[in-house]
């Protein structure tokens, strides 16, 4: 997804620019380590952490609610199939499962007492958990029950990524990479050149993926792991997680609160906002919207792919009321300007939807001061495919407090 573009305003009136960080800190209400994060859409997500901590949001992280996990064991991995069905894993073989969005969590028998690091679901029924001592657990019942699978190794297995029910990759200690093409029935070792523990793995399709680990290790493949190429970031960071969005775009996080982004498949990396401590996990739902979590209860959110942007307010008079103008031009291809005004400081969202009510873009999601604003909506390169959104009618909605206004825009290619 191409980033939304700020429209320069060439006006004689005073222009004030408010910088917007690419990553916005959110309040978790928790001061310990958060080790896992998973979102199913732009609004609904869950993070897990030490002491059995589970936090849930249904508004994109504007607020986080604590849930009762039923365990005090440290939790490190979480994955949801949909808004209701999810699984969290952690220390002492802990597996917790919910079927009601986390209102209740029930323990499931893992058959082991080792640390379980990550969980990944391929569809509503099939999932994989990995952990210490070469442990691989598999479910075909959506997490209701788990059986052990032979890994052939005793290394700590720290992360797992599947792109379909058959094809998956696991990483672990001593640079271990394991690959399956039959749903985990058998696993084969791959040679990467990695020399220390690998903490993260992410594939966007059966062929394209990355693994990351200690001592600045980032390895990438475009042929399913038949060959792995090392990529340098020019840092000495220990990387703890990676999320690959497509063949070009990926984000890695690690020690020192480091966040790095590539837009050329890993050839070059750009440093983004640096947090504090260590970031242990990162998850994106598209090229723009992502969340990272880590030590000190840190939760960071981006709606710009981590890119620093700004929103410009113009004029010297405070608007009398909320207003959302008709986009211009309309019809458009591939970009159009959306303008709005707010009369007082408030939290504002500006979103674009298709006619089925599915969100396709988040243009504004933050606290703004009174003023007049413009954003450019660029439909090129957006989901569902690299050529951008399909021609047709879309809706854009401005919401703030009790105010909400919706207008139509037409994309004509």
Secondary structure as GFF3:
##gff-version 3
##sequence-region A 1 413
A	DSSP	beta_strand	15	20	.	.	.	ID=ss1
A	DSSP	beta_strand	24	26	.	.	.	ID=ss2
A	DSSP	beta_strand	34	39	.	.	.	ID=ss3
A	DSSP	beta_strand	45	49	.	.	.	ID=ss4
A	DSSP	three_ten_helix	50	52	.	.	.	ID=ss5
A	DSSP	beta_strand	53	57	.	.	.	ID=ss6
A	DSSP	beta_strand	65	67	.	.	.	ID=ss7
A	DSSP	beta_strand	75	80	.	.	.	ID=ss8
A	DSSP	beta_strand	86	90	.	.	.	ID=ss9
A	DSSP	three_ten_helix	91	93	.	.	.	ID=ss10
A	DSSP	beta_strand	95	98	.	.	.	ID=ss11
A	DSSP	beta_strand	106	107	.	.	.	ID=ss12
A	DSSP	beta_strand	116	121	.	.	.	ID=ss13
A	DSSP	beta_strand	127	131	.	.	.	ID=ss14
A	DSSP	three_ten_helix	132	134	.	.	.	ID=ss15
A	DSSP	beta_strand	136	139	.	.	.	ID=ss16
A	DSSP	beta_strand	147	149	.	.	.	ID=ss17
A	DSSP	beta_strand	157	162	.	.	.	ID=ss18
A	DSSP	beta_strand	168	172	.	.	.	ID=ss19
A	DSSP	three_ten_helix	173	175	.	.	.	ID=ss20
A	DSSP	beta_strand	177	180	.	.	.	ID=ss21
A	DSSP	beta_strand	188	189	.	.	.	ID=ss22
A	DSSP	beta_strand	198	203	.	.	.	ID=ss23
A	DSSP	beta_strand	209	213	.	.	.	ID=ss24
A	DSSP	beta_strand	217	221	.	.	.	ID=ss25
A	DSSP	beta_strand	229	230	.	.	.	ID=ss26
A	DSSP	beta_strand	239	244	.	.	.	ID=ss27
A	DSSP	beta_strand	250	254	.	.	.	ID=ss28
A	DSSP	beta_strand	259	262	.	.	.	ID=ss29
A	DSSP	beta_strand	270	271	.	.	.	ID=ss30
A	DSSP	beta_strand	279	284	.	.	.	ID=ss31
A	DSSP	beta_strand	290	294	.	.	.	ID=ss32
A	DSSP	three_ten_helix	295	297	.	.	.	ID=ss33
A	DSSP	beta_strand	299	302	.	.	.	ID=ss34
A	DSSP	beta_strand	309	314	.	.	.	ID=ss35
A	DSSP	beta_strand	323	324	.	.	.	ID=ss36
A	DSSP	beta_strand	335	342	.	.	.	ID=ss37
A	DSSP	beta_strand	346	353	.	.	.	ID=ss38
A	DSSP	beta_strand	359	368	.	.	.	ID=ss39
A	DSSP	beta_strand	371	378	.	.	.	ID=ss40
A	DSSP	beta_strand	392	400	.	.	.	ID=ss41
A	DSSP	beta_strand	403	411	.	.	.	ID=ss42
###
